Amino acid sequence: MKLFFLEMGKIERSQKILIIEFMQSGCSLREVSRTLGIARTTVRNIWQKYLQGLPLENRNSSGRPRILSKRDERRILVKIKKNPFLSAKELLEFIPDDKHVCAGTIRYLLRRNNLFSHRAARKPLLSDVNRRKRLAWCKSYKSWDATQWKNVIFSDECRVEQYSKRRMLVRRQSGQRNMHQFVTKTVKYGGFSVMVWGAIKGDGTKVLYRCPTILNSEGYMQIIEGSLLPMLDSNSVFMQDGAPCHTSKATMSVIDKHKVCILSDWPPQSPDINIIENLWAKVKKNISRKHPVNKNELWELLKLEWDNIDTTDILQLYASIPRRLHDVIKAKGLHTKY
């Protein structure tokens, strides 16, 4: 994080005398500016004031003088660099007690240094072990070309709730914040929900399956035999994460029985590599604008939104895989923008 100040200091009298001496010796404005590190317009203004016989002393500045010293400002900037989650009120603790500073002054200082408040991105918690696994996996598959990735069938489960927890924007006038038509309705645990399993293929093929509320090995084996096998061909490679129902002995015996080729060693906590996650986000966003009254209606909306996904969107996601692996490697296994 680069820390910088946007304020300009005053030119001392000794510097002004130097400017005048340089100009009297025949130096140009550009030469004086470069030699003393002072803006050329400032050099010109000082020289013109001297020629007009005006005093060289700095005039008293208008407005209220700054409360924070340079040292105070540096201390605040160092603290926010170490912990960017500190609020302006919490940063007041690092200001001397004899200085009466409000949180607004701290916010102004941070904004002057290009440190604005943003909503933090929500990403999975990555342990050091998981980070190393992500990095190793991406390095081992970075040489795959587009043809090889198109043979991979990406899959995942997703729980879609009646009421979305995503942030929504609303257009309203001041003072209408709590009016019924301008608030998002919430219930405990998101209301009712539907669990689904989905899979996509490099040619744009996609399938959606409604799962039981709790998916165990028996239910997952039914998905494999009923929904996955029809998608497979001789070149297909199946991607699944390390969920217990995916890796149980019973599930693996069914996978081996049907000779399904598995994309091995899928790294944990890696939704940014699984491209089907982008489709879940799109489906959830579209459903959040509607108001299903029961699970069956929610399921019908899910099927409709899933069917409306364009083949081009899936192909673009497959094309993004090499970039995703590159970004994970560049981030040394940490989070990426995906």
N, C-alpha and C positions, 0 to 999 in steps of 0.2 A: 504494500500500500504506500503510495507516494504522498508525503505530507508537504504542503506548500502554503504560503501566505499570499493573499491578494492585496495587501495594503501597501502603500508607498510611504517611505520615511521622509522626513524633512531634510533639506540640504543645509548642512551647517555653514556658519559664516566662513570658516577656514576653507571649505571647499569652494565657496563662491569666490573667495580671493584668488584661489588657484585658477579658477575658470577665467577670471579677468586677466591674470598674468599670462596665461596661455594665449588668450585672444590678442593681447597687446603685443605678444611676440610674433604674431602673424599666423598662428595656427588656424585652421578652418574649424567650423562647427563639428564636422564629422570627426576630425582628429581629436578634438577635445573630448567629445563624447566617448570615443573608443578608449582614450587614455584613462579617463576618470571613471568610466562605467556609469555615466549619467546620460539620460535621454537627451537627444539632440535638441528637442523643443525646449527642454528645461535650460540647457546651456544658452540657447538663443534668448530666452526670456530674461535670464540673469544679465546677459551682456547688454540687452536693450535697456534694462532698468539702470545699469551703470552709465550708459551713454546719455540717458535722460536725466541723470543726477538724482535718481530716486534712491531712498534708503534700501540697504540690502538685508535688513533684519527681517526675520520671518514674522508675519502678522499673526495675531492670535487666531486660532482656529475657531470657527463657529460650531455650535453644537456641544453636546455633553462629552467630556473626555472619557476615554476608555477606562473601564474598571479593571479589566484583566491585563496583567502585564504579559510581555512576551513569554516569560518563564511559565506563567499560569497556563497560557494557551498551549505551549509545548507539552506541559504535563497532561492536559486534557487529551490532546491528540495521541500521545503515547498510550494512555489508558484505553482509549477507544480502539486503538490498533491491537492491543493485547486481548481485549474482550469487546467485539463489535456489537454484543447484545445489551450493553449497558444503556440505560435510558438517560435522558438529559438530567432528570432529577437525581439519579444515582451518581452521575458525574459531579454533582454539586459537592459531594463529600470530599472531593480532592481540591477544593478551593479553600484558601485560608479563611478562618472564622471572621477576621476583621474586614472582609470584603463582602458586601451585601449584593449577591448575584442571584438572579432568577434563572429558571430553566430556559426561558426564552433567549437569554444571552448565550447560553451554551449551545442551543439549537442554531443560533445565528453564526456562531463560530464554526460549527460543524458544516453548515451549508457553505460558508465561505471557502472551506477546504474540500468542497465537492463530496462531502459525506452526508448523503441524504438517507432518509428512513425508507426502507423497502420491506415488503412482506417476505419473510424468509421462505425459501423453497423447502418443501417437505420431501425428504429422501430417506431410504431405509438406513437403519443403523448398521455401520460396517465395522466389524472387528478387524484387527490386524490380520488374523488368519483368513477371513473372507476377502480382504483386500488383496492379499497375495494370491489367493485362488483365482480371483477375477483376472488379475494381471497375467498369471500363467496361462489361463484358458485362452485369453484373447491373443496372446503371443503364439500359442500353438495353432490357432485357426486363422491368423492374419493373412496367410498365403492363399486361402481359398478364393477362387474367382466367382463371378456372378452365376455361372452355370452350376457350380457345386452348391451354392446357397439356395438356388431355386429348387433343388431336390429335397430341401429340409422342410418338414412339416412342423410349424410352430404351434404349440398348444398351451392352454392354461385354463384354470377355473377363475370365475369371477362372481362375486356376490353383488347383486344390484338391489338397492334399497328403495323403498317407496319415496322417501324424502332424501334428496341429495344433500351432502354435507359441504359441497363446493360453494365457494363465495359467489354471490350473485349481485349484479349491479341493478339499480332501479333509478328511474328518472322521477324526481319529485321536487316540490318547492320547499323552502326553508320552513321548519316547524311541523312538517308532516311525517317525521321519522317513524312515529309509533302508530300511524293510522293503519287500519286493517289492510287496505289494499296495497300498502307499500312495504309490508314486512314479509319475510320468508317464514313459513310455518315449520315448526320442529316438533318432533315427538321423541320419546326415549328410544334409544337403540335404532333410530332411523325408521321406525314403523315395521311393516312386514317386508320381506325380501325374497328374492329368488336366486338360487345358485345355478349357474350354468357352466358348461364346458364348451370351449370353442377351439377350432383349429383352422389354420390357413396354409395354403400351398403356393408355390412359386408361380403357378399359372393363373392364380386368382381364385382358385377353388376355395370355398370356405364351408364350414359345417358348424352348427350350433346344437347343443344337447342340453336338455333340462335335467339337472342333477337333483338327488334328494337333498334335504336340508343339511344333513351330515354325510359327507362322502367318505365311504370306507373302501377297502380293497375290493369287496364284492361289487359295489356300485361302479368302481372304476374299471373293473374287468368287463362289465357290460358295455361301458363306453368304448373300450378298445375293440371289442368284437362287433358292436353294432354301428359305431360311427367312424372309427379310425381305419379299420381294415378296408372298407370300400375306397378310401382315398389313396391307398398304397399302390405303388408300382414297383418294378424291379430295381429302380434307382432311388427309391424314397429312403430318407433318413428321418427318424422321428425324434423331436425335441420335447422333453418334459423336464420339469424341475424336480427337486429332491424331496417332495412331499412324501410322508410315510405311506400313503395309499398307492403312490407311484412306484415305490421301491420295495414293497413287501415281497416276501417269497412267493406268495400266491400270484401276485401281479406279474412278477418277473417270469414265473413259469408259463403264464399265458403268452407273454411277449416272446419268450423263447419258442413256445409251441408254434406260433405263427411266423417265426423267423423275421420279426420286426427289427430292423437295424436302428439302434439307439444312438443319438448324439451324446457321446460319453462325457462324464465329469462336468455336468452343467454347474457353473459356479453359483453359490448361494447369494441371496440378496441382490439379484441382478435383473430387475425389471427393465432397466435401460437397454439391455441387450435383446430381450424378448420382444420382438416387434408387435406381437398381438396385443401388448399392453396399450399401444396407441389406439387400437380399435376399441378396446374396452372404454377408454377415456372418451372417445367420440360418442359411443352409444350412450354412456351415462349422461353426458352433457345434453344430448338430444332428449332423453327421457326426463331429465330434470325439469323441462319446460312443460311437461304434461302431468296429469294428476290421476294415476290409476287408483281405483277404489278397492281392488283385491289382487291376490297373487296371480290369478288367471289373466286378468287384464294387463298386469305388469309383464307377464310372459308373452302375451300377444304383442305388446309394444316392443319388447326385446327382439322378437322374431322379425317384426317389421323393420326396425332400425338396422338389424343385422343384414337383412336382405337388401337394404338400400345402400350398403357399403359398395362403392364402385371398385371394379377390378383394378383401375388405375391406381387407387389408393394403396392397394395391397402390393402392386408391383413397385411403387415408389418406396414402400417400407422395406422390401427386399433389397432395393438398390442402396438403401441407407446402411446396411449391415457393415460393410467395410469401414465406413466412416465411424460407426459406433465403436468398433473394435479399436480403431486408431485413437479415438478420444479416450477410451479407457486406458490404453497403454500410455498415452500422453499424460493422463492424470495419475499414473502409477497405481491403478486399481481403484481410485476414489471415484466420487460421483461425476457424472457427465450431465450435459444439458438434456439428454433424452429421457 
